């Protein structure tokens, strides 16, 4: 049984990323290539303009990318560290209602992990998570550069 189930990942949020959990960020789905994190605009996560606070969008989007990295690291069987080394965000529409952040870059993660295992050197990869509202409109787009490397023994 995989520990990378929606239920287990949401439990992980509660205990390891409580600010994201309290803000309403949840994992909606995950597979080899795609992860979706979701959050609904509420009083607890709004900005003064009555829309979803940018930092909450950042937590959800980072989660969508990060759980794909975590899953592939686990499946590699190796001890590999991961760290966000760069992040950019673009906001295109007021975020209200439920926002789904989708990352479809799982294939890039596997390639990069295989490369760092083979070389023993640190590698980076850039992953994108796009946030869509209930009408399917893009509200924000985040890019995360993840640094990964084999942990020294």
N, C-alpha and C positions, 0 to 999 in steps of 0.2 A: 504494500500500500504506500503510495507516494505521500510524503509530507507536504507536497506542494499542491494541496487542495485549497479551494476557496475558503472553506471553514478554518483550516489550520492557518492559512495566511492572515485571515481576519483576527484570529486569536493572537497571532504574532504581533499584529498592529496594536492590539489592546495592551500587551505587556512590554513591547519593545519600542513602539512609536505612539505613546498615548496621546500626544497632541494631535496627530493625524486622526486617531480613532475618535477622540472627543469632537473633532471638527466634522466628523461624519464621513471621512474617507473610508472606502471599503473596496476590496478586490471583488470584481464581478466575474471574471473568468481568466483562465490561463491555460495555454497549451505550449507546444514546442516553439512556435513562432510568434505568438501573439498574446498580449496580456491587456486586460481592460480593468482600470480602476475607476470608480464612480464616486461622485459626491453631489449632494443636493444642497442648493443654496438655502440657508436658514439664518436665523438671528445670530447664532454662535459663530458663523463663518463669514459674515458679511462685512463689507467696507462701508464707509459713511455714505456711499452713493447707492446703497441698497442692491448691491450685486455681490457675487462671490469674490472674496478677498484674494488678491493675487497669490499670497503665500499659501493659501489652501489649495489653489490650483497647482501651485508648485509641488506641494506634498503629494497630491494625487498623480500628477504626471511623473514625478520621480519614482513613485511606487510602481507605476506601469512599466517603466524601464528596468528598475532595480530587481523586481522579482524574476524577470527573465534571466538576468545575470546570476542571481542566487540559485535558480533552478539548474542552470547549465553547470555552475560550479559544483553543486551537489552531485549531479550526474557524472561529472568527470572523475569523481573519487579522489581528487587531489586537494591539498590545502592551498587555497588561492585567496588572496585578499582583493577587495574591491573598494574603490573610492571615487566619488565624483570629483573630477579635476577641473571641470568647466561647465557652465550652464548659461543658456540664453533663453529668453522667452519673448514671444510676440503676442499681443492681444488685439483681436480684430473685431470683437463684439462684446457687449455687456453680457456677463455670464449670470443667468438666472435660471431657476428650475434645476433639473438634474443634468449634470455634465458628465459625460463618459470620456475618459482619457484612454486612447488606444495607441499601443505600441506594437508594431509588426516587424520588429528587428531581431527576433530570436535567432534567425539564421546567421546574423553577423556575430552574435555572441559566441556561438559554437566555433566559428572560424577563428575568432580571436583567442578563445581559450585553448584551442588546439595549437595555435601558433605560440602562445606563451609557454605551454607545456613542452613543446618541441625545442624551443630556443632557451628556455630558462630565464628569459628576459621579460621585463615589464612591457605591456602593450596597452594601447588605448583604442577605444572605439566610440563613435558618436551614435547615439540612439535618439529617435524622435518620438514624442508622444503628442498627439493632437487631441484637443478637447472639443467635443461636439455637444450642442444643446439638444433638447428633445425634438426640435424641428430638423435636426441634422445639419445645422449651420456650425461652421468652425468658429469657436470663440477664442481659442488660444492654441499656440504651438510652442512646445518646449524642446530644446535640444540639450542632451546631457552627454558630456564626454566622461566615460568611465575609464579609470585606470585599473588594470588588473595585473597581478603578478603572483608567481609561486612564492609561498611563504618559506623563509629559510628554516631549515630543520634545527 
